[in-house]
Amino acid sequence: MIYLDNSSTTKQFSEVTRLMADVAENNFGNPSSLHQLGYESSNVLRKAIAQIDACFPSGGRTIVTSCGTESDNMALVSGSAKLKRQGRKIITTAVEHPAVLRTVERLKEEGWDIVLLPVDKEGTSSIEALEAELDENTVLVSIMTVNNETGTIQPVKKACTMVHNFAKEHGTRIFFHTDGVQAFGKIDLRNSDFDLISISAHKFHGPKGIGALYMKNGVNLPPFIMGGGQERGFRSGTENVPGIAGMGLAAQMSCTDMDEKNKKLSEVNNYLYNGLKANIKDIFINGPETIGTSLDEPGSRCPSLLNISFEGVRGEVLLHTLEQDEIYVSTGSACHSNNTGDSHVLTAMGRKHKEIEGAVRFSLGQFNTVEEMDVAIDRTAKAVERFRRLGSFR
């Protein structure tokens, strides 16, 4: 099996699976209970949160959620509610994950002024458009760190500085949120100044059904889920102790030696891209060609992603053909796969219907190797050649 759909979900680290089983067996007490079992479970939570906190800017706090989608929802809904007396404008981009876009659609129905920033042909959002849209009615800006379909690293560092400087000059408050789901564990977020960061454990070799929202010190959002006051009152509900423990260990493992891991990931990505170009005619990349590994390289491509359009081939057909050889890819965001129509990301980049129809996303993880890419290149080239030959007889 060659798994190239890591942007949809990753395989859990074996160490994470073993830890979660041990915690479920031996630390089953409610962390809020006052007895010894509760105290032991509470200690497990504290250790896991410390592991996650170490991957974020210092001085903030981590609020555990059920997933990246909930983290995005909490940032937007609670963030806008906190500042609604100041203004009613939210700025985001046309290429955000549906967790952001569907949420701002709902907020628009409730009377909020929503602005979607455009992107260029490589999927990079416009800083100039952001600067033009900022005004004293703006209370929240949300721009993803890495796009989940193209891997484009967005200019979030520059955008965040621009937003905070504007707010300071005009005596207002504007929260800057970034959807860091595809970036966490690959792009170092520790030196950023973001107010809110969303992550999801199953994107960095942790368990499904658990995520987090980082809040910078001084950012106090209204509770998103009310009840018994867990998560310091921000998100009530009895904690998923095994899931949080697994997320903590996965975060620590993913954020250790990131430079070395990114070097390997970049080599595998470039090898795959160059091999596809050398063996298949009439293909083009959706997103930047140059790979980048930091917030200081906006407009480059995260080494975990490669989105290619194959002319004269339907991406979905190619996906299922590769599946027969146990090579697993995708045609876009798994969270959007049940919806019909062209990718909103590639559409915003100016791609035509036929180009979008032929797009395939290869997404890499820590377990992928160059040797696997040789097989993937060979099988993809043979499948594309066969489909094109069949197409010529129609």
C-alpha positions as CSV (number, residue, x, y, z in Angstrom):
1,M,0.0,0.0,0.0
2,I,1.2,3.5,-0.9
3,Y,-0.8,6.1,1.1
4,L,-0.8,9.6,-0.5
5,D,-3.9,11.1,1.1
6,N,-2.3,12.4,4.3
7,S,-4.1,15.8,4.0
8,S,-7.4,14.0,4.5
9,T,-6.1,12.1,7.5
10,T,-2.8,10.5,8.7
11,K,-2.0,7.1,10.1
12,Q,-1.6,7.3,13.9
13,F,1.9,7.0,15.3
14,S,2.1,3.5,16.9
15,E,3.3,5.2,20.1
16,V,0.0,7.3,20.2
17,T,-2.1,4.2,19.7
18,R,-0.4,2.4,22.6
19,L,-0.6,5.4,24.9
20,M,-4.3,5.9,24.2
21,A,-5.0,2.2,25.0
22,D,-3.1,2.5,28.2
23,V,-4.9,5.7,29.3
24,A,-8.3,4.2,28.5
25,E,-7.5,1.1,30.6
26,N,-5.8,2.8,33.5
27,N,-6.8,6.4,33.7
28,F,-10.6,6.1,33.2
29,G,-11.5,8.4,36.1
30,N,-13.3,11.7,35.4
31,P,-10.7,14.5,35.5
32,S,-13.2,16.7,37.4
33,S,-13.6,14.1,40.2
34,L,-11.9,14.9,43.6
35,H,-10.7,11.4,44.3
36,Q,-7.4,9.8,43.3
37,L,-8.6,8.4,39.9
38,G,-9.8,11.8,39.0
39,Y,-6.5,13.4,40.0
40,E,-4.5,10.9,37.9
41,S,-6.7,11.6,34.9
42,S,-6.2,15.3,35.4
43,N,-2.5,14.8,35.5
44,V,-2.7,13.1,32.1
45,L,-4.5,16.1,30.7
46,R,-2.0,18.6,32.1
47,K,0.9,16.7,30.6
48,A,-0.8,16.5,27.1
49,I,-1.8,20.2,27.2
50,A,1.9,21.1,28.0
51,Q,3.0,19.1,25.0
52,I,0.7,20.9,22.8
53,D,1.4,24.3,24.3
54,A,5.1,23.8,23.5
55,C,4.2,23.8,19.8
56,F,2.4,27.2,20.0
57,P,3.6,30.7,20.8
58,S,4.5,31.1,24.5
59,G,2.1,32.8,26.8
60,G,-1.2,31.5,25.3
61,R,-3.5,28.7,26.3
62,T,-4.8,25.6,24.5
63,I,-8.6,24.9,24.5
64,V,-9.4,21.3,23.5
65,T,-12.2,20.8,21.0
66,S,-13.6,17.8,19.1
67,C,-11.9,18.7,15.8
68,G,-10.5,21.4,13.5
69,T,-14.0,22.3,12.3
70,E,-15.1,23.0,15.8
71,S,-12.0,25.0,16.5
72,D,-12.7,27.2,13.4
73,N,-16.3,27.6,14.4
74,M,-15.3,28.6,17.9
75,A,-12.8,31.1,16.7
76,L,-15.2,32.8,14.3
77,V,-18.5,32.6,16.3
78,S,-17.1,33.4,19.7
79,G,-14.5,35.8,18.4
80,S,-17.0,37.9,16.5
81,A,-19.5,37.8,19.4
82,K,-16.8,39.1,21.7
83,L,-16.2,42.3,19.6
84,K,-19.7,42.7,18.0
85,R,-20.3,46.1,19.8
86,Q,-17.2,47.4,18.1
87,G,-18.1,46.4,14.5
88,R,-19.7,43.9,12.2
89,K,-17.1,43.1,9.6
90,I,-15.2,39.8,9.1
91,I,-12.5,39.4,6.5
92,T,-11.4,36.0,5.2
93,T,-10.4,34.5,1.8
94,A,-12.1,32.7,-1.0
95,V,-10.0,29.6,-0.6
96,E,-10.7,28.8,3.1
97,H,-11.8,25.4,4.3
98,P,-15.6,24.9,4.4
99,A,-15.4,25.0,8.2
100,V,-14.6,28.7,7.8
101,L,-16.7,29.5,4.7
102,R,-19.9,27.9,5.9
103,T,-19.5,29.6,9.2
104,V,-19.2,33.1,7.7
105,E,-22.1,32.4,5.5
106,R,-24.2,31.8,8.6
107,L,-22.8,35.0,10.2
108,K,-23.7,36.9,7.0
109,E,-27.3,35.7,7.4
110,E,-27.2,37.2,10.9
111,G,-26.2,40.6,9.6
112,W,-22.4,40.4,9.5
113,D,-20.5,42.1,6.7
114,I,-18.4,39.3,5.2
115,V,-15.5,40.0,2.8
116,L,-13.7,37.2,0.8
117,L,-10.3,38.2,-0.3
118,P,-9.2,37.0,-3.8
119,V,-6.2,34.9,-4.6
120,D,-3.7,34.8,-7.5
121,K,-3.2,32.0,-10.0
122,E,-1.1,30.1,-7.4
123,G,-3.7,30.4,-4.7
124,T,-1.9,33.1,-2.6
125,S,-4.3,35.6,-1.0
126,S,-3.9,39.3,-1.7
127,I,-2.3,41.4,1.0
128,E,-3.2,44.5,-1.0
129,A,-6.9,43.5,-0.9
130,L,-6.7,43.0,2.8
131,E,-5.1,46.4,3.4
132,A,-7.9,48.0,1.3
133,E,-10.7,46.2,3.2
134,L,-9.5,47.0,6.8
135,D,-11.5,49.6,8.5
136,E,-12.8,50.5,11.9
137,N,-15.8,48.2,11.5
138,T,-13.5,45.2,11.2
139,V,-13.3,42.9,14.2
140,L,-11.9,39.6,12.9
141,V,-9.6,38.4,10.1
142,S,-9.3,34.7,9.3
143,I,-6.7,33.4,6.8
144,M,-5.5,29.8,6.7
145,T,-1.8,29.1,7.1
146,V,-1.6,26.4,4.4
147,N,-4.3,25.7,1.9
148,N,-5.6,22.1,2.2
149,E,-5.9,21.5,-1.6
150,T,-2.9,23.2,-3.1
151,G,-0.4,23.5,-0.2
152,T,0.0,27.2,-0.8
153,I,1.6,28.9,2.3
154,Q,-0.5,32.1,2.8
155,P,1.1,35.5,3.8
156,V,-0.4,35.1,7.3
157,K,2.6,36.5,9.2
158,K,2.5,39.8,7.2
159,A,-1.3,39.9,7.3
160,C,-1.3,39.5,11.1
161,T,1.2,42.3,11.5
162,M,-0.8,44.5,9.2
163,V,-4.1,43.8,11.1
164,H,-2.6,44.4,14.5
165,N,-0.9,47.6,13.4
166,F,-4.1,48.9,11.9
167,A,-6.0,48.2,15.1
168,K,-3.3,49.9,17.2
169,E,-3.3,53.0,15.0
170,H,-7.1,53.3,15.1
171,G,-7.6,52.3,18.7
172,T,-9.7,49.2,17.9
173,R,-9.4,45.5,18.5
174,I,-9.2,43.0,15.7
175,F,-8.7,39.3,16.3
176,F,-6.4,37.5,13.7
177,H,-7.3,33.8,13.3
178,T,-5.5,31.2,11.2
179,D,-6.7,27.8,10.3
180,G,-3.5,25.9,11.0
181,V,-4.9,22.4,10.5
182,Q,-2.7,21.6,7.4
183,A,0.3,23.5,8.8
184,F,0.7,22.2,12.3
185,G,3.7,19.9,12.6
186,K,5.1,21.1,9.3
187,I,5.3,24.9,9.6
188,D,6.7,26.2,12.9
189,L,4.0,28.4,14.5
190,R,5.9,29.2,17.7
191,N,7.3,32.6,16.6
192,S,3.9,33.9,15.3
193,D,1.7,36.6,16.9
194,F,-1.7,35.0,15.9
195,D,-4.6,35.6,18.3
196,L,-6.3,32.3,17.5
197,I,-5.0,29.1,15.8
198,S,-7.1,26.0,14.9
199,I,-5.6,22.5,14.7
200,S,-6.8,18.9,14.3
201,A,-5.0,15.9,15.7
202,H,-5.7,13.4,12.9
203,K,-3.8,15.7,10.5
204,F,-0.5,15.1,12.4
205,H,-0.6,11.4,13.2
206,G,-2.9,11.7,16.2
207,P,-6.4,10.4,16.8
208,K,-9.6,11.5,15.0
209,G,-12.3,13.4,17.0
210,I,-10.0,15.7,18.9
211,G,-8.6,19.1,18.1
212,A,-7.6,22.4,19.7
213,L,-7.9,26.1,19.6
214,Y,-4.9,28.2,20.7
215,M,-5.8,31.6,22.2
216,K,-3.1,34.2,22.7
217,N,-2.7,35.7,26.2
218,G,-5.3,38.5,26.6
219,V,-7.8,36.9,24.2
220,N,-10.9,35.9,26.3
221,L,-13.7,34.5,24.1
222,P,-17.2,33.9,25.3
223,P,-17.9,30.2,26.1
224,F,-18.6,28.1,23.0
225,I,-20.2,25.2,24.8
226,M,-21.7,25.9,28.2
227,G,-22.1,23.5,31.1
228,G,-19.8,22.3,33.8
229,G,-17.0,24.7,33.1
230,Q,-14.4,22.4,31.8
231,E,-11.5,23.8,29.6
232,R,-11.4,26.8,31.9
233,G,-15.0,27.6,31.1
234,F,-14.4,28.1,27.4
235,R,-15.7,24.7,26.3
236,S,-17.7,22.6,28.8
237,G,-18.0,18.8,28.6
238,T,-16.2,15.9,30.2
239,E,-12.8,15.6,28.5
240,N,-11.8,12.8,26.2
241,V,-8.8,11.8,28.2
242,P,-7.3,9.1,25.9
243,G,-7.9,11.4,22.8
244,I,-6.2,14.4,24.5
245,A,-3.3,12.2,25.6
246,G,-2.9,11.0,22.1
247,M,-3.0,14.5,20.6
248,G,-0.4,15.7,23.1
249,L,2.1,12.9,22.2
250,A,1.4,13.3,18.4
251,A,2.0,17.0,18.7
252,Q,5.3,16.5,20.5
253,M,6.5,13.9,18.0
254,S,5.4,16.0,15.0
255,C,6.9,19.2,16.2
256,T,10.3,17.6,17.1
257,D,13.1,17.9,14.4
258,M,10.7,19.6,12.0
259,D,13.6,20.9,9.8
260,E,15.0,17.4,9.3
261,K,11.5,16.0,8.6
262,N,10.7,18.8,6.1
263,K,13.9,18.2,4.3
264,K,13.0,14.6,3.7
265,L,9.4,15.5,2.9
266,S,10.6,18.1,0.3
267,E,12.9,15.6,-1.3
268,V,10.1,13.1,-1.7
269,N,7.7,15.8,-3.0
270,N,10.1,17.1,-5.6
271,Y,11.0,13.5,-6.7
272,L,7.3,12.8,-7.3
273,Y,6.7,16.1,-9.1
274,N,9.8,15.8,-11.3
275,G,9.0,12.2,-12.1
276,L,5.4,13.0,-13.1
277,K,6.6,15.8,-15.3
278,A,9.3,13.6,-17.0
279,N,6.9,10.7,-17.7
280,I,3.6,12.4,-18.5
281,K,2.9,15.2,-21.0
282,D,0.3,17.9,-20.6
283,I,0.2,18.2,-16.9
284,F,0.5,21.3,-14.7
285,I,0.7,22.1,-11.0
286,N,-2.1,23.7,-9.1
287,G,-0.2,26.0,-6.7
288,P,3.4,27.2,-6.4
289,E,6.2,25.1,-7.8
290,T,8.7,26.2,-5.1
291,I,8.5,24.4,-1.8
292,G,8.7,26.4,1.4
293,T,8.8,25.3,5.0
294,S,8.2,28.5,7.1
295,L,5.9,31.4,7.7
296,D,8.5,33.6,6.1
297,E,8.0,31.9,2.7
298,P,4.5,32.9,1.6
299,G,3.6,32.0,-1.9
300,S,5.5,28.8,-1.8
301,R,4.2,25.2,-1.3
302,C,4.1,23.2,1.9
303,P,6.2,20.0,1.3
304,S,3.3,17.8,2.2
305,L,1.2,18.7,-0.8
306,L,1.2,18.4,-4.6
307,N,-1.9,19.1,-6.7
308,I,-1.6,18.1,-10.4
309,S,-4.1,18.5,-13.3
310,F,-3.8,15.9,-16.0
311,E,-5.2,17.1,-19.3
312,G,-7.8,14.8,-20.9
313,V,-8.2,12.7,-17.7
314,R,-10.9,12.8,-15.0
315,G,-9.3,13.0,-11.6
316,E,-11.9,10.8,-10.0
317,V,-11.3,8.0,-12.6
318,L,-7.6,8.2,-12.1
319,L,-8.1,8.0,-8.3
320,H,-10.1,4.8,-8.5
321,T,-7.6,3.3,-11.0
322,L,-4.7,3.9,-8.7
323,E,-6.7,2.5,-5.8
324,Q,-6.7,-0.8,-7.6
325,D,-2.9,-0.9,-7.2
326,E,-3.4,0.2,-3.5
327,I,-2.2,3.7,-4.2
328,Y,-4.4,6.1,-2.4
329,V,-4.8,9.8,-3.5
330,S,-7.7,12.3,-3.6
331,T,-9.2,14.8,-5.9
332,G,-9.5,17.6,-3.2
333,S,-10.6,18.1,0.3
334,A,-12.1,15.0,1.9
335,C,-14.4,17.3,4.0
336,H,-15.8,18.6,0.7
337,S,-16.0,15.4,-1.3
338,N,-19.8,14.9,-0.8
339,N,-20.5,18.2,-2.5
340,T,-21.0,18.3,-6.3
341,G,-19.4,21.0,-8.5
342,D,-15.9,22.2,-9.0
343,S,-13.4,22.9,-6.3
344,H,-14.0,26.4,-4.9
345,V,-10.2,26.7,-4.3
346,L,-9.2,25.9,-7.9
347,T,-12.1,28.0,-9.2
348,A,-10.9,31.0,-7.2
349,M,-7.4,30.5,-8.8
350,G,-8.9,30.9,-12.2
351,R,-8.8,27.2,-13.3
352,K,-11.3,26.1,-16.0
353,H,-13.7,23.3,-15.5
354,K,-11.7,20.7,-17.5
355,E,-8.6,21.6,-15.6
356,I,-10.3,21.2,-12.3
357,E,-11.9,17.9,-13.4
358,G,-8.4,16.5,-14.1
359,A,-6.9,17.5,-10.7
360,V,-5.5,15.0,-8.3
361,R,-4.0,15.8,-4.9
362,F,-1.0,13.8,-3.7
363,S,-0.4,14.5,0.0
364,L,2.6,13.2,1.8
365,G,3.3,12.2,5.4
366,Q,6.3,11.2,7.5
367,F,6.1,7.5,6.4
368,N,6.4,8.1,2.7
369,T,9.6,7.2,0.8
370,V,11.2,8.0,-2.6
371,E,11.0,4.3,-3.4
372,E,7.2,4.5,-3.1
373,M,7.2,7.5,-5.5
374,D,8.8,5.3,-8.2
375,V,5.8,3.0,-8.1
376,A,3.3,5.9,-7.9
377,I,4.9,7.6,-10.9
378,D,4.9,4.4,-13.0
379,R,1.3,3.5,-12.2
380,T,0.0,7.1,-12.7
381,A,1.8,7.4,-16.1
382,K,0.4,4.1,-17.4
383,A,-3.1,5.0,-16.2
384,V,-3.0,8.5,-17.8
385,E,-1.6,7.1,-21.1
386,R,-4.4,4.5,-21.2
387,F,-7.2,7.0,-20.5
388,R,-5.9,9.4,-23.1
389,R,-5.6,6.6,-25.7
390,L,-9.2,5.5,-25.0
391,G,-10.4,9.1,-25.2
392,S,-8.9,9.5,-28.7
393,F,-11.3,6.8,-30.0
394,R,-14.5,8.4,-28.8
